[in-house]
Amino acid sequence: MSTLFVRFRAESLACNGEFYMHLPPKTVPFFMKGNPYYERDTKTLILLHGYSGDSTDWLYNSAAADFSLKYNLAVVMPSGGIGFYVDKKATGHQYCRFIGEDLIQYLRETFGLAQNREDTYIGGLSMGGFGALHTGFMYPETFGGVMALSSALIIHGLKYMKPDMPDPVMANYEYYVDTFGDLSKAEASDHNPEVLFTRNKENGVENPRIYMACGTEDFLLVPNREMKTFLQENDAELLYEEGPGVHDWNFWTPHAYKGIEYLLK
């Protein structure tokens, strides 16, 4: 297996974007023999990190190398800042476009990967789970499947935030305004994955298949259950799972295996 670190010019960021990538072996019979995942071409899985993370989170903390080796996947782990993978108006802050367009185009042109939606998936945890759902629904023609773990689905709570909020645990009021714009309107905007999913459905555009999971002791359990209900009511192709766990890798890693196997079916 090969592990690469890549910087490339991304117009959406007005600077270099960067990612790590695991590539599975192609000439080692020991790994390939009897493994049905090697009877097809390599598929691509983009994994998005959480708030305050970067491209090394999945690389060092998860079983990303084993995902690549076991399932014949190019596992791509980009850095995406702390802006929930949404596009802001300011130059250089289009992180949804960075993932859905610039990164995909680079993978296609340079490595011959992610050539069609059936072979291209996106996943993430916490903020990256939000980003995976949002980006997957923004680019349904690109991504055939979404894996969202303990997703930070905060979009419905933004309208309740005020400038005089108590000292925040994660970020201040100005951060949310900078990220999502007018907080009273964010729920109805393209920043809301539900808005994107509904638009695709109304326009006859096929949404990606979805795997979601959240721990029963996770502080984000309620919004994940609400998203599950929305998707079920709108006939999404969805597998939703809960289990004992909090907001950590002990929950995310085993459920990532489950999510990958669901998407690969």
N, C-alpha and C positions, 0 to 999 in steps of 0.2 A: 504494500500500500504506500502511496505517496501522500505527503502533506506539504501544501504550498501556502505561502503568504504572498498576496498580490496587492499592489496599488495600481490603480488605473484612473485616467481622467474621466470624471463624471460631470456632465454638464448640469445635472440637477443640483449638484453641490457646489458648482463653480470652483472645484478643487479636486484633489484625488480622493476617490473612495477606496476602501480597503476591505479585504476579507481573507480568512483562512479557508482552506478547502482540503478535505480528504478525498483521494481518488482510489478506488479499489484496484487490486491487481488484475492484470489481464493474461498473464503468462505463468501463473503458479497453479498447476493442476491440483495441488493439495487443498487449496482453498476453494476451488471451483467444482471439483468432482462431487457429483450427487447433490449439488445445490441448485434448485430450480431457478433461483434468481439470476444465475449466470447463464441461463439459456436464452436470455434476452439482452438487449442493449442496456447500458448503464442509464439509470434514471437519476434525476436531480432533486435534492431536498435542500431548500434554503431554511436555515434556522436563525431566528431573531432573538437577540438577548433582551433582558429586562432593563428596567430603569437603573441608571448609574452603571450599567455593564458596558461591555465592548465585545469585539470579535473573539476574545479569548475565553469568554464564559463557557460556551458549549465545548470549546476545544479542550479545556483543562478540567472542567467540573462534571461533564457528562460522559456517556459512552459513545460519543460521536464517531470515534474511530471504529468501534465495533458495528455501529449502524452501517457505516460504509462497507466494511468487510463482509458482514453477514448478508446484507440485502443488495449488494452491488449498486450502491448509491454514491454519487458525487455529493458529499455533504458540504454545503457552502455556508460559512458563518461570517456575515458582514458586520461591520461596526455601523450602528445606526443612530448615534447620539442619544439624547434623552427626550426627544420630542414626539413620542408615541407613533412614529413612522407616518405622520400626516404631512401634507404639503402646506407650508406657510406661504404667505405672499412675498416675503423678503427673498431676494436673490440668494441662492445657495442653501436654501432650507427646504428643498422638496424631497423629503426622505421617502415618501411613498413612491414617487416617480423614480427615485434612485434604485429602489428594490425592483419595482415592476417593469422598468424600462431599461435604464442604463446597465444595471447588473446583468439582467437577462440577456441583453444584446451582447455584452462583453463575453458572457459564457458561451453564447451561440457562435460568435465569430472567432473566438480564440481557442475554445476547447471542443466545439461541436456538441455542446450539451444543451439541454432544455429546449429542444427543437420544436416540441409540441406540448400541448397541455396535458396529454395523457401521461407524459413522462416527467412532469414538473410539479413539485409540491412545495408548500411553504408552511413552516411551523414556527412556534415561538412560545415563550413562557412569560407570564405576568404582563408587563408592557409589551413584550414581544408577542404574546398571545393576542392582545388587542391588535397589534400591527399585522399579524398573520391573517386574522379575520378581515380587517380593513383592506389590506393590500390584495388578498385573494378575491374579495368582492369587487374591488376597484378594477382588477385585471382578470376577469373570469375567463377570458380567452387564452390566458397565459398559464393559469394554475388550475390543475385538475383536482387538487385536494388541499385541504387546510387542516393543520393540527394545532390546537390552541389549548395550552396547559395553564391553569390558574390565571386566566386572562384578567387583566386590569380593565374591566369594562366599566369605566367611570363616567361614561358620556352622559348618563341620565342624572348624575349628581352634580354636574357642573353648574347648573342654573341656581343651585342653592349657595354657591360660594360667594363671599362678600369680601371687600377690601380689608375690613377690620377683623378678619378671621383670627382666632388664636394662633400662636406659633405652630406651624404645620409640622407634621411628622416627616413628610416627604418633600413638599415644595410649597412655595408661597402663592398667594393669589395672582401676583404678576406673572408667575410661570405659566399658570393655566390660561391666562388671557393671551400671553405671547404664543402659546401652543395652539389653542383652539379658537382664538378670536373672541367675539362677543359671546360670553358664556350663556346668555339668555337665549341665544339662537343656535348654539352648537348641536343641540339634540336634533334639530331639523336640517342640519347641514350635511355635506358630504363627509364630514369627519365621523359621522355615525355609521358603523357597519350595517345597522338595520336599514338605514336609508338606501345604501348601495344595494343590499340584497333585494329589497323590495323593488327598486328600479329595474334591476336585471330581470326579475321575475315578470314584471309588467311588460317589459320589452321583449320577452321571449328569449332572453339570454340565459343559458344554462349556468347556474352557480356551481362552484366547486363542491365536492363531497367534504364533509366536515367531521372531524373527531375532536371532541372537547372532554376535558377531565379537570376535576378540582377536588382538593382534599376536604373532608367534612369538618376539619378544624381550621381551614383556611379563612382568613379575614375577607376574602373575595368570593366566598361561596354564594352569597345571595345574588349578586349581579350575574354570576355564571348560571345559576338556576333560572334567572329571568331571561337570559339570552337563550337558554335551552328551550324554554317555553315559547319564545318568539319564533325560533327556528322550526319547532315542531308544528306550531299553528300555521306556518307558511310552507309546510310540506318540503322542508329541506331534507336532503339525504344526510342524515346525522346519526352518529353514535356518540352518546354522552355517558360518561362514567364518573362515579364518585367512589371514594374509598378513604380509609383512615389516613390522615396526613395533614401537614401544615404547608407553608409556602417555602418549600426547600427541595433540594435535589433528591432526597430520599423518596419523595412522591413523584417528581418529574421524570426521573430516569426510567423506572419500570413502565410508567404510562406512555413515555415516548416510544418504547418498543411496541406497546399495544397500538398506539396511534399509527405508527409506520406500517405495521402489518395490516391494519384496517385500510389505509390508503392504497397499499399495494395490491389489495384484492380487486 
